[in-house]
């Protein structure tokens, strides 16, 4: 499905990233996985030139950077995404994975911990109201 999607829309970074994710599940397609992620990165970087303060795009790029071995770029994109949207749950979730991928599990937990605590508080508050 994603192979046909990239034929139809070859400039959509999201489709290339999704294709890389699909290939990651197929052992015989690992080189193609890297190629798809590299293409997603190039297209995502072009999109970032248009909107350099998009925290979700930065967080997604961080994932792809980590997956293609660009640790420095992953860390930079993570820092920028968190500077722009430090309380955005989707951004926090997106940056946790590349932090783990580059070996920074401690920071991944630090990023998610405050949000997890907030979710627990909200859950408890709802239970008390019932």
N, C-alpha and C positions, 0 to 999 in steps of 0.2 A: 504494500500500500504506500509506504513512504518513498519507495523507489519511484513509483509513478508520480507521487506528489512533487518530488524534486525535479522530475522531467517537466512537469507542468509549471512549477514556480521555482526555478533554480536559484533565485536570489533571496529566498526566505530562510534566514538563519535558524529559525525554530524548527523548520522541517528537517534541515540538515542535522541539527542536534538530536531530534527524535530518531532520525535514521541511525545515527551513531549509537543511540541507546538500544535500538533493536539489534544492531549488529553485535553489540556487546554480549548479547544472549546466545550468539551463535559462534561456537569455538572456531569454526573454519573461516570466519569473516572478521578476524581481529584487525588485520591490516586495513580493511575497508572501514572498520569502526574508527580507527585513527584518522583516516582520510576524511570521513564525514565530520568528525569533530573539528578537524583543522579547517575545513570549509566553513563550518558553523562559526568558528572563531573569526575568520576573515570577514564574513558577512556581518557578524555581530559587532565587530569593531567599526565597520562602515556605518552601521546604525548608530553606534555610540558617538560618532562624529557629529551626527545630526542632533542627538539628545544626550549630551555627556553626563547629565545628572539623573539618569534613569536607574534607580537603585536595583530594580528587578533585573534589568539587562546586565548590570554590573555583576550581580550575584550569579546569574546564569553563566556569564562569561567566566567567572571564577571557577565554576564547576568544570567547564570545558578546558580551561587553562590547566587545571590540576590533572585532568584526564590525559592531556597530551604532553605532560611533563614540564609545563611552564610555571613552576612554583612561584617565582618572583612576581609574575603577572597575576597569578591567582591571589597572592597575598595583597597586592596593590588593589585589585578589584574588590576584594573582601573589605579592605579598609575603607575604600571610597563608598561602597554600598552602605556600610554601617554608619559612616559619617553622615550620609544623606538621610537614611531611614533607620535609626537605631531601634525603633519600636515596631517596625513593620514585621508582623509574624511571618509572612511569606519570604521576605528577605532573610530573616533569621534562619528559617528552615533551609533556604537555598545555600547560605554560606556555611552551614554546619557540615555538609557533605564534603566540600573541597578542603575544609580545614582538616577533616579526618584523613582525606586522601593524601594530603601533604604531610601527614604525621603530627598535626597539632591538635590532638584529641582534647587536651586540657582547654585550649581556647574555644574549641567547639562546644564543650560543656559550659564554659563561661558565657558564651553567647546565648545558649538556649536556656540556661538556668533561670534567669529573671522572668522570662516569658512563661516558663513552666510553673514557677511559683505563682504568677498572676493567674494562670488558668486554674490552678488548684484552689486559690482563694475564691475565684468566681464560682467554681463548682460547689464549694462548701457554703458560700453565701446563698446560692440557690436552694441547696438542701435545707438550710435553716429556715428559709422562707416557706417551705412546703410543710 
